Amino acid sequence: MALSDEIDDIFRREVKNLPAYVKAQGAAGSGIAPPVDEMNALLMGLAVAAQRSFHLLARRIEELESA
């Protein structure tokens, strides 16, 4: 699987399944934001997804260097 597909899967799993993501998408452009707690959960999901993506990238780089 390509690195970009794996990273997309990580973000899909960590962020796009959160209730805050669905609400934020539904409220886009309306000027209405989801509650702060939900936005914090969304931000945490983004942080976790970014961290896992960096770990995946580092693992791929290590594999290339050792090959």
C-alpha positions as CSV (number, residue, x, y, z in Angstrom):
1,M,0.0,0.0,0.0
2,A,1.3,3.5,-0.8
3,L,2.4,5.7,2.0
4,S,-0.3,8.3,1.1
5,D,-3.0,5.7,1.2
6,E,-1.9,4.5,4.6
7,I,-1.8,8.1,6.0
8,D,-5.3,8.7,4.6
9,D,-6.5,5.6,6.4
10,I,-5.0,6.8,9.6
11,F,-6.7,10.2,9.3
12,R,-10.0,8.6,8.3
13,R,-9.9,6.3,11.3
14,E,-8.8,8.9,13.9
15,V,-10.6,12.0,12.7
16,K,-13.4,11.4,10.2
17,N,-15.2,9.0,12.5
18,L,-15.5,11.6,15.3
19,P,-18.9,13.2,15.9
20,A,-17.3,16.6,15.9
21,Y,-16.0,16.1,12.4
22,V,-19.4,15.4,11.1
23,K,-20.9,18.4,12.9
24,A,-18.1,20.6,11.7
25,Q,-18.6,19.5,8.1
26,G,-22.4,20.1,8.4
27,A,-21.8,23.6,9.9
28,A,-19.2,24.6,7.3
29,G,-19.9,28.1,6.1
30,S,-22.8,28.7,8.5
31,G,-20.8,30.5,11.1
32,I,-21.9,28.0,13.8
33,A,-19.2,26.1,15.5
34,P,-19.5,22.8,17.4
35,P,-19.1,23.0,21.2
36,V,-15.7,23.5,22.6
37,D,-15.5,19.9,24.0
38,E,-16.2,18.4,20.6
39,M,-13.7,20.7,18.9
40,N,-11.1,19.6,21.5
41,A,-11.8,16.0,20.6
42,L,-11.4,16.8,17.0
43,L,-8.1,18.6,17.6
44,M,-6.9,15.6,19.7
45,G,-7.9,13.3,16.9
46,L,-5.8,15.4,14.5
47,A,-2.9,15.3,16.8
48,V,-3.0,11.5,17.2
49,A,-3.4,11.0,13.4
50,A,-0.4,13.3,12.8
51,Q,1.7,11.5,15.3
52,R,0.8,8.1,13.9
53,S,1.6,9.4,10.4
54,F,5.0,10.6,11.5
55,H,5.7,7.2,13.1
56,L,4.7,5.5,9.8
57,L,6.9,7.8,7.8
58,A,9.9,7.3,10.1
59,R,9.4,3.5,9.9
60,R,9.4,3.7,6.1
61,I,12.6,5.8,6.1
62,E,14.3,3.3,8.4
63,E,13.2,0.5,6.1
64,L,14.7,2.3,3.1
65,E,18.0,3.0,4.9
66,S,18.3,-0.6,6.0
67,A,17.6,-2.1,2.6
